[in-house]
């Protein structure tokens, strides 16, 4: 299933996409405040309770954003029409999102920078509270010898990143210079011969 994007000033943008394949987020730079990362389970159309990391960020800026969803058209047409379609949403200008929630099983970055970093584990039966990563962290309440204060926002910066995602939502987003392009590979050779924009 291909996610639907509805854009309007002050309107939430949500890209839930079914299937293990999900969609890909690429960016030249992602910067966000108050990182919180924790384990979670996410249903897909093919597998229930698939392990993911949930990432929450505030005051995000994204440069060179590209959202990509690729689908086998035959899955939706009963093979009446074959080939692969790729939907690309992109902007070269800076994207601003207030609060962002992302569910991902894989994230790669050429470089990641944290301003302060805390990894903590808790004894619990709730997977989402079993451990967390925070940047910048709150000082540890039980610190005995060290004062682990410091760190400031932005707490999290990724350079040249690729994120395989299942879900992306934000309470408000600005996408200046937005472009949508549909690409079609009729014969399945990996070459998208047809592009519509």
C-alpha atoms as a printed R data frame, in Angstrom:
    type eleno elety resid chain resno      x      y       z
1   ATOM     1    CA   UNK     A     1  0.000  0.000   0.000
2   ATOM     2    CA   UNK     A     2  1.388  3.396  -0.884
3   ATOM     3    CA   UNK     A     3  1.096  6.079   1.789
4   ATOM     4    CA   UNK     A     4 -0.858  9.221   1.061
5   ATOM     5    CA   UNK     A     5  0.637 12.609   1.756
6   ATOM     6    CA   UNK     A     6 -1.715 15.487   2.519
7   ATOM     7    CA   UNK     A     7  0.028 18.809   2.940
8   ATOM     8    CA   UNK     A     8 -1.414 21.952   4.395
9   ATOM     9    CA   UNK     A     9 -0.205 24.562   6.809
10  ATOM    10    CA   UNK     A    10 -0.666 23.253  10.333
11  ATOM    11    CA   UNK     A    11 -1.812 19.806   9.201
12  ATOM    12    CA   UNK     A    12 -0.130 16.617  10.363
13  ATOM    13    CA   UNK     A    13  1.666 14.588   7.742
14  ATOM    14    CA   UNK     A    14  1.568 10.850   8.185
15  ATOM    15    CA   UNK     A    15  3.112  8.225   5.936
16  ATOM    16    CA   UNK     A    16  2.059  4.819   7.248
17  ATOM    17    CA   UNK     A    17  3.131  2.258   4.682
18  ATOM    18    CA   UNK     A    18  2.242 -1.415   4.863
19  ATOM    19    CA   UNK     A    19  4.606 -4.259   4.067
20  ATOM    20    CA   UNK     A    20  8.043 -5.180   5.301
21  ATOM    21    CA   UNK     A    21  9.633 -3.062   2.574
22  ATOM    22    CA   UNK     A    22  8.304  0.182   4.023
23  ATOM    23    CA   UNK     A    23  9.789  3.289   2.474
24  ATOM    24    CA   UNK     A    24 13.139  5.046   2.417
25  ATOM    25    CA   UNK     A    25 14.013  8.450   3.822
26  ATOM    26    CA   UNK     A    26 17.215 10.018   2.524
27  ATOM    27    CA   UNK     A    27 18.636 13.354   3.612
28  ATOM    28    CA   UNK     A    28 21.845 15.313   3.338
29  ATOM    29    CA   UNK     A    29 21.461 16.484   6.942
30  ATOM    30    CA   UNK     A    30 18.957 15.850   9.747
31  ATOM    31    CA   UNK     A    31 19.125 17.943  12.902
32  ATOM    32    CA   UNK     A    32 16.774 17.601  15.866
33  ATOM    33    CA   UNK     A    33 16.367 18.485  19.521
34  ATOM    34    CA   UNK     A    34 15.612 16.225  22.464
35  ATOM    35    CA   UNK     A    35 16.251 12.825  20.851
36  ATOM    36    CA   UNK     A    36 14.487  9.886  22.468
37  ATOM    37    CA   UNK     A    37 15.004  6.419  20.930
38  ATOM    38    CA   UNK     A    38 13.386  3.278  22.343
39  ATOM    39    CA   UNK     A    39 12.466 -0.240  21.163
40  ATOM    40    CA   UNK     A    40  8.975 -0.960  19.877
41  ATOM    41    CA   UNK     A    41  6.956 -3.405  17.838
42  ATOM    42    CA   UNK     A    42  5.294 -2.378  14.599
43  ATOM    43    CA   UNK     A    43  2.726 -4.287  12.565
44  ATOM    44    CA   UNK     A    44  3.215 -4.613   8.844
45  ATOM    45    CA   UNK     A    45  0.941 -6.171   6.242
46  ATOM    46    CA   UNK     A    46  3.163 -9.258   6.189
47  ATOM    47    CA   UNK     A    47  4.394 -9.619   9.783
48  ATOM    48    CA   UNK     A    48  2.797 -8.656  13.075
49  ATOM    49    CA   UNK     A    49  4.879 -7.297  15.953
50  ATOM    50    CA   UNK     A    50  8.058 -6.688  13.934
51  ATOM    51    CA   UNK     A    51 10.878 -5.159  16.081
52  ATOM    52    CA   UNK     A    52 11.658 -1.502  15.382
53  ATOM    53    CA   UNK     A    53 13.270  1.503  16.974
54  ATOM    54    CA   UNK     A    54 10.946  4.421  17.647
55  ATOM    55    CA   UNK     A    55 12.611  7.827  17.439
56  ATOM    56    CA   UNK     A    56 11.066 11.025  18.784
57  ATOM    57    CA   UNK     A    57 12.593 14.432  17.944
58  ATOM    58    CA   UNK     A    58 11.621 18.075  18.417
59  ATOM    59    CA   UNK     A    59 12.481 21.186  16.376
60  ATOM    60    CA   UNK     A    60 13.779 19.336  13.349
61  ATOM    61    CA   UNK     A    61 15.483 20.710  10.279
62  ATOM    62    CA   UNK     A    62 16.176 18.485   7.269
63  ATOM    63    CA   UNK     A    63 18.260 19.407   4.236
64  ATOM    64    CA   UNK     A    64 18.013 17.517   0.932
65  ATOM    65    CA   UNK     A    65 14.977 15.414   1.942
66  ATOM    66    CA   UNK     A    66 13.896 12.529  -0.308
67  ATOM    67    CA   UNK     A    67 11.039 10.122   0.570
68  ATOM    68    CA   UNK     A    68 10.986  7.041  -1.676
69  ATOM    69    CA   UNK     A    69  8.415  4.258  -1.914
70  ATOM    70    CA   UNK     A    70  8.870  1.452  -4.424
71  ATOM    71    CA   UNK     A    71  6.032 -0.964  -5.268
72  ATOM    72    CA   UNK     A    72  5.507 -3.956  -7.524
73  ATOM    73    CA   UNK     A    73  2.488 -2.838  -9.558
74  ATOM    74    CA   UNK     A    74  1.413 -6.442 -10.200
75  ATOM    75    CA   UNK     A    75  0.639 -6.812  -6.470
76  ATOM    76    CA   UNK     A    76 -2.166 -4.278  -6.909
77  ATOM    77    CA   UNK     A    77 -3.438 -5.102 -10.405
78  ATOM    78    CA   UNK     A    78 -3.541 -8.901 -10.247
79  ATOM    79    CA   UNK     A    79 -0.594 -8.876 -12.679
80  ATOM    80    CA   UNK     A    80 -2.733 -7.141 -15.340
81  ATOM    81    CA   UNK     A    81 -0.022 -4.474 -15.323
82  ATOM    82    CA   UNK     A    82  3.520 -5.461 -14.380
83  ATOM    83    CA   UNK     A    83  6.668 -3.633 -13.504
84  ATOM    84    CA   UNK     A    84  7.749 -1.480 -10.605
85  ATOM    85    CA   UNK     A    85  6.709  2.040  -9.682
86  ATOM    86    CA   UNK     A    86  8.826  4.319  -7.545
87  ATOM    87    CA   UNK     A    87  7.272  7.386  -5.913
88  ATOM    88    CA   UNK     A    88  9.763 10.117  -4.976
89  ATOM    89    CA   UNK     A    89  8.878 13.156  -2.863
90  ATOM    90    CA   UNK     A    90 11.762 15.590  -2.550
91  ATOM    91    CA   UNK     A    91 12.823 19.121  -1.801
92  ATOM    92    CA   UNK     A    92 16.207 20.798  -2.113
93  ATOM    93    CA   UNK     A    93 15.246 23.512   0.352
94  ATOM    94    CA   UNK     A    94 15.277 23.209   4.145
95  ATOM    95    CA   UNK     A    95 12.397 21.283   5.686
96  ATOM    96    CA   UNK     A    96 11.181 22.266   9.149
97  ATOM    97    CA   UNK     A    97  9.133 19.905  11.352
98  ATOM    98    CA   UNK     A    98  8.143 20.698  14.946
99  ATOM    99    CA   UNK     A    99  7.695 17.210  16.422
100 ATOM   100    CA   UNK     A   100  8.600 14.042  14.580
101 ATOM   101    CA   UNK     A   101  7.851 10.377  15.295
102 ATOM   102    CA   UNK     A   102  9.651  7.731  13.243
103 ATOM   103    CA   UNK     A   103  9.560  3.923  13.384
104 ATOM   104    CA   UNK     A   104 12.537  2.249  11.731
105 ATOM   105    CA   UNK     A   105 14.326 -1.121  11.659
106 ATOM   106    CA   UNK     A   106 17.441  0.397  10.003
107 ATOM   107    CA   UNK     A   107 19.209  3.753   9.982
108 ATOM   108    CA   UNK     A   108 22.576  4.541   8.377
109 ATOM   109    CA   UNK     A   109 24.492  7.814   8.432
110 ATOM   110    CA   UNK     A   110 27.887  8.820   7.138
111 ATOM   111    CA   UNK     A   111 28.310 10.722  10.398
112 ATOM   112    CA   UNK     A   112 26.198 11.021  13.558
113 ATOM   113    CA   UNK     A   113 26.805 13.639  16.250
114 ATOM   114    CA   UNK     A   114 25.166 13.670  19.673
115 ATOM   115    CA   UNK     A   115 25.312 16.593  22.098
116 ATOM   116    CA   UNK     A   116 25.378 14.608  25.271
117 ATOM   117    CA   UNK     A   117 24.338 10.956  25.160
118 ATOM   118    CA   UNK     A   118 22.613  8.672  27.634
119 ATOM   119    CA   UNK     A   119 21.805  4.992  27.189
120 ATOM   120    CA   UNK     A   120 19.754  3.630  30.068
121 ATOM   121    CA   UNK     A   121 18.135  0.299  30.826
122 ATOM   122    CA   UNK     A   122 15.184 -0.428  33.109
123 ATOM   123    CA   UNK     A   123 13.841 -3.680  34.539
124 ATOM   124    CA   UNK     A   124 10.315 -3.823  33.115
125 ATOM   125    CA   UNK     A   125  7.880 -6.019  31.206
126 ATOM   126    CA   UNK     A   126  7.153 -3.110  28.831
127 ATOM   127    CA   UNK     A   127  9.428 -3.332  25.769
128 ATOM   128    CA   UNK     A   128  9.085  0.399  25.049
129 ATOM   129    CA   UNK     A   129 10.574  1.173  28.484
130 ATOM   130    CA   UNK     A   130 13.286 -1.541  28.538
131 ATOM   131    CA   UNK     A   131 15.980  0.849  27.348
132 ATOM   132    CA   UNK     A   132 16.286  4.285  25.845
133 ATOM   133    CA   UNK     A   133 18.807  6.620  24.268
134 ATOM   134    CA   UNK     A   134 18.565 10.338  24.956
135 ATOM   135    CA   UNK     A   135 20.492 13.320  23.609
136 ATOM   136    CA   UNK     A   136 20.977 15.647  25.355
137 ATOM   137    CA   UNK     A   137 20.495 13.567  28.514
138 ATOM   138    CA   UNK     A   138 19.159 14.650  31.838
139 ATOM   139    CA   UNK     A   139 21.847 14.335  34.524
140 ATOM   140    CA   UNK     A   140 21.825 10.949  36.232
141 ATOM   141    CA   UNK     A   141 20.076 11.189  39.613
142 ATOM   142    CA   UNK     A   142 22.385  8.622  41.208
143 ATOM   143    CA   UNK     A   143 25.743  9.884  39.861
144 ATOM   144    CA   UNK     A   144 28.356  9.347  42.609
145 ATOM   145    CA   UNK     A   145 31.639 10.666  41.258
146 ATOM   146    CA   UNK     A   146 30.879 12.272  37.929
147 ATOM   147    CA   UNK     A   147 28.586 15.116  37.084
148 ATOM   148    CA   UNK     A   148 27.285 14.100  33.686
149 ATOM   149    CA   UNK     A   149 25.656 17.379  32.862
150 ATOM   150    CA   UNK     A   150 26.075 19.160  29.618
151 ATOM   151    CA   UNK     A   151 24.962 18.633  26.147
152 ATOM   152    CA   UNK     A   152 22.653 21.042  24.454
153 ATOM   153    CA   UNK     A   153 20.327 21.153  21.531
154 ATOM   154    CA   UNK     A   154 20.507 20.202  18.785
155 ATOM   155    CA   UNK     A   155 20.922 16.871  20.523
156 ATOM   156    CA   UNK     A   156 21.154 14.880  17.318
157 ATOM   157    CA   UNK     A   157 22.705 15.512  13.882
158 ATOM   158    CA   UNK     A   158 22.939 12.994  11.018
159 ATOM   159    CA   UNK     A   159 24.934 13.654   7.855
160 ATOM   160    CA   UNK     A   160 24.146 11.846   4.562
161 ATOM   161    CA   UNK     A   161 21.631  9.473   6.072
162 ATOM   162    CA   UNK     A   162 19.411  6.691   4.751
163 ATOM   163    CA   UNK     A   163 16.567  5.461   6.943
164 ATOM   164    CA   UNK     A   164 14.375  2.470   6.160
165 ATOM   165    CA   UNK     A   165 11.073  3.379   7.766
166 ATOM   166    CA   UNK     A   166  7.630  1.938   8.435
167 ATOM   167    CA   UNK     A   167  6.006  5.052   9.840
168 ATOM   168    CA   UNK     A   168  6.709  8.779   9.853
169 ATOM   169    CA   UNK     A   169  4.434 11.381  11.432
170 ATOM   170    CA   UNK     A   170  4.804 14.992  12.432
171 ATOM   171    CA   UNK     A   171  2.441 17.513  13.996
172 ATOM   172    CA   UNK     A   172  3.507 20.255  11.567
173 ATOM   173    CA   UNK     A   173  5.887 20.357   8.609
174 ATOM   174    CA   UNK     A   174  7.039 22.900   6.067
175 ATOM   175    CA   UNK     A   175  8.192 21.490   2.700
176 ATOM   176    CA   UNK     A   176  9.301 24.414   0.510
177 ATOM   177    CA   UNK     A   177  9.911 23.577  -3.140
178 ATOM   178    CA   UNK     A   178  8.133 20.203  -2.868
179 ATOM   179    CA   UNK     A   179  8.329 17.941  -5.936
180 ATOM   180    CA   UNK     A   180  6.605 14.605  -6.569
181 ATOM   181    CA   UNK     A   181  7.976 12.316  -9.250
182 ATOM   182    CA   UNK     A   182  6.619  8.909 -10.289
183 ATOM   183    CA   UNK     A   183  9.100  6.590 -11.988
184 ATOM   184    CA   UNK     A   184  8.173  3.368 -13.776
185 ATOM   185    CA   UNK     A   185 10.305  0.324 -14.597
186 ATOM   186    CA   UNK     A   186  8.156 -1.615 -17.051
187 ATOM   187    CA   UNK     A   187 10.377 -4.684 -17.483
188 ATOM   188    CA   UNK     A   188 11.795 -5.110 -13.957
189 ATOM   189    CA   UNK     A   189 15.439 -4.558 -14.955
190 ATOM   190    CA   UNK     A   190 16.039 -1.890 -12.293
191 ATOM   191    CA   UNK     A   191 16.129  0.930 -14.848
192 ATOM   192    CA   UNK     A   192 13.244  3.373 -14.402
193 ATOM   193    CA   UNK     A   193 12.711  4.237 -18.060
194 ATOM   194    CA   UNK     A   194  9.629  6.404 -17.520
195 ATOM   195    CA   UNK     A   195  9.531  9.432 -15.206
196 ATOM   196    CA   UNK     A   196  6.487 11.595 -14.598
197 ATOM   197    CA   UNK     A   197  6.801 14.842 -12.669
